[in-house]
Amino acid sequence: MGEMTFGAEQLGAELGERATLVQFSSAFCAPCRATRRVLGEVAALVPGVSHIEIDAEARLDLVRAVGVVKTPTVLVLDAHGREVRRAAGQPRKADVIAALGEAV
């Protein structure tokens, strides 16, 4: 898989000024709710960072294109929409902040 760049068209929302946390979720996924809370807190904490949540079931096209195999999966995108990190499962707040350090 080549390097993918994401834009507002694919994500359904504008990219963050400095970085974007993209969360792939599914309806009955308990860790997705906790992940939403963690990423929301980080986005509120770090200027220029936005959090976009994508319903994996509604966006199977994107899920396949990106190679997401479980929810939650979080992609960290830089200001240009390039993926710099990804993690499957519920992330720790400190790890998200560290990953953002590579993106901004």
C-alpha positions, -999 to +999 in steps of 0.1 A: +000+000+000+014+034-010+014+064+011-022+078+013-031+114+017-065+123+031-086+153+024-119+167+035-136+149+006-128+115+020-131+123+057-163+144+055-147+171+076-119+196+074-084+186+084-069+202+115-045+231+110-016+212+124-027+176+127-059+154+125-068+124+146-090+101+125-109+075+144-126+045+127-155+033+150-184+009+149-217+011+167-213-016+193-177-010+202-172-001+238-135+009+234-146+033+206-165+054+231-135+056+254-113+064+224-137+092+213-133+107+248-095+105+248-091+119+213-116+147+221-096+157+251-064+157+232-079+177+204-092+202+229-058+203+246-035+207+216-041+238+194-046+231+157-055+195+162-089+181+151-106+148+158-128+132+131-147+100+138-157+078+109-184+051+111-166+021+097-198+003+087-210+034+067-176+039+050-165+004+040-149+019+009-125+040+030-120+012+055-108-011+027-087+016+010-070+024+043-067-013+055-085-009+088-091-044+102-106-036+137-123-008+156-112+015+170-083+023+147-068+057+150-048+074+122-026+104+130-024+127+100-001+157+096-012+191+083-012+179+047-033+148+055-005+123+053-006+094+077+023+095+102+011+069+127-017+044+132-028+024+162-055-003+166-073-006+199-080+020+226-050+044+228-036+059+259-037+097+261+001+100+265+006+078+234-017+100+213+001+131+225+035+115+217+023+105+182+011+140+176+046+152+183+057+134+151+029+150+131+032+187+140 
